[in-house]
Amino acid sequence: MTTTISRPRRSPADLFARLPYWLLAAVIIGVLMLWEILTDVGYRVIFDAVVRGVGVTIYVCVVAYLLAVLFGLILGLMRLSSNRLILEVSTFYVEIIRGVPMLVILYYVAFVGAPALVDLIRWVGMQLSGAGLTAVGAPLIGFNIRALNFTTRAIIALVIGYSAFIAEIFRAGIESIERGQMEAARSLGMSYWQAMRFVILPQAVRRVLPPLGNDFIAMLKDSALVSVLGVPDITQMGKVYAAGTFRFFETYNVVAFLYLVMTLALSLLVRYMEQRIPQQRS
């Protein structure tokens, strides 16, 4: 005789008791703000003006984050290198960049690094032209600072700033894998890089996905700093509108609402990942 075990039904009171109150409060605030936008003409005009910066914000964050993950992975592998020079160079970069505020990095890249890069490109063009490679050198000589708009400079700054933190995430994730995994892979005839690529990294990436998600949320919030360069993101569009209408309270309510929607959705996604990944290991 087969006995079927049924799960006990949870009463509405139990479900309400398990509901995270912080999420309920955030949803209520979001619903009230959305109601204001839909019913109040002034809020709707502000929303239409500010929402135009959402695309730029998402573009800057996605491009900068993907490049930062790639650069951070390379730096993380360099931090595990047995070569003293590679180890010291990567450690120097990570420690210095992590110690400089993101706003300072933005200013430095925009007003110091970008002009220096343009001068370097033009100098290379002159050297190539002097060596008889005019077809290659002439376009480089004509390269000017306008080719690097402030959106591009902001992306470069975010890549530089966040790659240092992501490098440490990858380094910790790789070091969390048991040494026996590498030894077993090497005993099967794999080279170090083959073992890293096919054995270590796939396991490490699964472990570092939640912190990588948290870093993306942090970058989304820090992307508001690019407004100081005039990049037309959410914050900049709000700042421009508020400066022209003096409706600071309503405008920054809408700006905060847009950031809250994006960051809250990403936070819930990261929490879901954190709950799912341990189940996949077991």
C-alpha positions in Angstrom: 0.0 0.0 0.0 1.4 3.3 -1.1 1.1 6.3 1.2 1.0 9.8 -0.3 2.4 12.6 1.8 0.7 15.9 1.0 2.2 19.2 1.9 0.2 21.1 4.5 -1.7 24.1 3.1 -0.5 27.5 4.2 -3.1 29.8 5.5 -3.2 33.4 4.3 -1.9 34.5 7.7 1.2 32.3 7.2 1.8 33.7 3.8 1.5 37.2 5.1 3.8 36.4 8.0 6.5 35.2 5.6 6.1 38.2 3.3 9.2 40.5 3.5 7.8 43.7 4.8 10.6 45.8 3.3 9.5 44.6 -0.2 5.9 45.4 0.6 6.8 48.9 1.7 8.9 49.4 -1.4 6.0 48.2 -3.6 3.5 50.5 -1.9 5.8 53.5 -2.4 6.3 52.5 -6.1 2.6 52.1 -6.7 1.8 55.5 -5.1 4.5 57.2 -7.2 3.2 55.5 -10.3 -0.3 56.7 -9.5 1.0 60.3 -9.2 2.7 60.0 -12.6 -0.5 58.6 -14.2 -3.0 61.1 -12.6 -1.0 64.3 -12.2 -0.2 66.3 -15.4 2.8 67.9 -13.9 4.4 64.6 -12.8 3.6 63.1 -16.2 5.4 66.0 -18.0 8.4 65.5 -15.7 8.4 61.7 -16.3 8.3 62.2 -20.1 11.3 64.5 -19.8 13.4 62.3 -17.5 12.6 58.9 -18.9 14.5 59.8 -22.1 17.7 59.3 -20.1 16.8 55.6 -19.3 18.2 54.4 -22.6 21.5 56.2 -22.1 21.8 54.9 -18.5 21.2 51.3 -19.5 23.6 51.6 -22.5 26.4 53.0 -20.4 25.9 50.4 -17.6 25.7 47.4 -19.9 28.6 48.3 -22.1 30.8 49.4 -19.2 29.9 46.3 -17.2 30.6 43.8 -19.9 34.0 45.4 -20.6 34.7 45.6 -16.8 33.9 41.9 -16.4 36.3 40.9 -19.3 39.1 43.2 -18.0 38.4 42.1 -14.4 38.7 38.4 -15.4 42.1 39.1 -17.0 43.2 41.0 -13.9 42.0 38.3 -11.6 44.0 35.7 -13.5 47.0 37.9 -13.4 46.6 38.2 -9.6 47.0 34.4 -9.4 50.0 34.3 -11.7 53.3 32.8 -10.4 55.2 35.4 -12.4 56.4 38.1 -10.0 56.2 40.9 -12.5 52.6 40.1 -13.6 51.5 39.7 -10.0 53.0 43.0 -8.9 51.6 45.0 -11.9 48.1 43.6 -11.5 48.2 44.1 -7.7 49.4 47.7 -8.1 46.5 48.4 -10.5 43.9 46.8 -8.3 45.0 48.5 -5.1 45.5 52.0 -6.6 42.1 52.0 -8.5 40.2 50.7 -5.5 41.6 53.5 -3.4 40.4 56.3 -5.7 36.8 57.5 -5.6 34.8 56.9 -8.7 34.0 60.6 -9.2 37.8 61.3 -9.2 38.3 58.6 -11.8 35.6 60.1 -14.0 37.2 63.5 -13.9 40.7 62.1 -14.4 39.7 60.0 -17.4 37.6 62.8 -19.0 39.9 65.7 -18.6 43.4 64.2 -18.2 43.4 60.7 -19.7 41.4 61.4 -22.8 43.5 64.4 -24.0 46.7 62.4 -23.2 45.3 59.4 -25.2 44.6 61.7 -28.2 48.1 63.1 -28.0 49.5 59.6 -27.9 47.5 58.5 -31.0 48.6 61.6 -33.0 52.2 61.0 -32.0 52.0 57.4 -33.2 50.5 58.7 -36.4 53.4 61.1 -37.0 55.9 58.4 -36.3 54.2 56.1 -38.8 54.0 58.9 -41.4 57.7 59.6 -40.9 58.5 55.9 -41.5 56.7 56.1 -44.8 53.4 54.6 -43.7 51.4 57.7 -44.6 48.2 55.8 -45.4 48.1 54.5 -41.8 49.6 57.5 -40.1 47.5 60.3 -41.7 44.1 59.2 -40.1 45.8 59.0 -36.7 47.3 62.5 -37.1 43.8 63.8 -37.8 42.4 62.2 -34.7 41.0 64.8 -32.3 39.4 65.0 -28.9 35.9 65.3 -30.3 36.2 61.7 -31.4 36.0 60.7 -27.7 32.7 62.1 -26.6 31.8 62.3 -22.9 29.7 59.1 -23.0 32.7 57.2 -24.3 34.9 58.7 -21.6 32.3 57.9 -18.9 32.3 54.2 -20.1 36.1 54.0 -20.0 36.1 55.5 -16.4 33.5 53.0 -15.2 35.4 50.1 -16.8 38.6 51.2 -15.1 37.0 51.7 -11.7 34.9 48.5 -11.6 37.4 46.2 -13.2 39.5 46.4 -10.1 36.7 45.3 -7.8 35.6 42.5 -10.2 39.1 41.3 -10.4 39.0 40.6 -6.7 35.7 38.8 -7.1 37.1 36.5 -9.7 40.3 35.9 -7.7 38.4 34.9 -4.6 36.1 32.7 -6.7 39.0 30.9 -8.3 40.8 30.4 -5.0 37.6 29.0 -3.4 37.8 26.0 -5.8 39.6 23.0 -4.1 43.2 22.6 -5.2 42.5 18.9 -5.9 40.4 20.1 -9.0 43.5 21.6 -10.6 45.7 18.6 -9.7 43.2 16.1 -11.1 43.0 18.1 -14.3 46.7 18.3 -14.7 47.1 14.6 -14.0 44.8 13.9 -17.0 47.3 15.7 -19.2 45.7 19.2 -19.3 47.9 22.2 -19.4 47.4 24.9 -16.7 45.3 27.1 -19.0 43.2 24.2 -20.2 42.5 23.2 -16.6 41.6 26.8 -15.8 39.3 27.1 -18.8 37.5 23.8 -18.7 37.6 22.9 -15.0 38.2 25.8 -12.6 36.6 28.8 -14.3 33.2 27.1 -15.0 32.9 26.3 -11.2 34.2 29.7 -10.1 31.9 31.7 -12.4 28.8 29.9 -10.8 30.1 30.9 -7.4 30.7 34.5 -8.2 27.5 35.2 -10.1 25.7 36.7 -7.1 28.5 39.2 -6.2 28.8 40.1 -9.9 25.1 40.9 -9.9 25.6 43.1 -6.8 28.4 44.9 -8.6 26.1 45.5 -11.6 23.6 47.1 -9.2 26.3 49.2 -7.7 27.4 50.3 -11.2 23.8 51.2 -12.1 23.7 53.5 -9.1 27.2 54.9 -9.7 26.3 55.7 -13.3 24.4 58.7 -12.0 27.9 60.2 -11.5 28.3 60.5 -15.3 25.9 63.4 -15.2 28.7 65.6 -14.0 30.2 65.2 -17.5 26.9 66.2 -19.2 26.1 62.6 -20.3 22.2 62.7 -20.9 21.4 59.9 -18.4 18.4 59.9 -16.0 20.1 62.1 -13.5 21.3 64.7 -16.0 17.9 64.9 -17.7 16.3 65.4 -14.2 18.9 68.0 -13.4 18.3 70.0 -16.6 14.5 69.9 -16.2 14.7 70.9 -12.5 17.1 73.8 -13.3 14.7 75.2 -15.9 11.4 74.8 -13.9 12.6 74.9 -10.3 10.4 71.8 -9.5 13.2 70.0 -7.7 11.0 68.0 -5.4 8.8 66.5 -8.1 11.7 66.0 -10.5 14.0 64.1 -8.1 11.0 62.0 -6.9 10.7 60.8 -10.5 14.5 60.3 -10.8 14.5 58.3 -7.6 11.5 56.3 -8.7 13.2 55.2 -12.0 16.4 54.1 -10.2 14.3 52.3 -7.5 12.4 50.3 -10.1 15.6 49.2 -11.9 17.7 48.4 -8.8 14.9 46.7 -6.9 14.2 44.4 -9.9 17.9 43.6 -10.2 18.1 43.0 -6.4 15.3 40.5 -6.5 17.0 38.7 -9.5 20.3 38.5 -7.5 18.4 37.1 -4.5 16.8 34.5 -6.7 20.2 33.5 -8.1 21.6 33.2 -4.6 18.8 30.8 -3.7 19.1 28.7 -6.9 22.8 28.2 -7.2 23.4 26.2 -4.0 20.6 23.9 -5.1 22.4 23.2 -8.4 25.6 22.2 -6.6 23.9 19.6 -4.4 
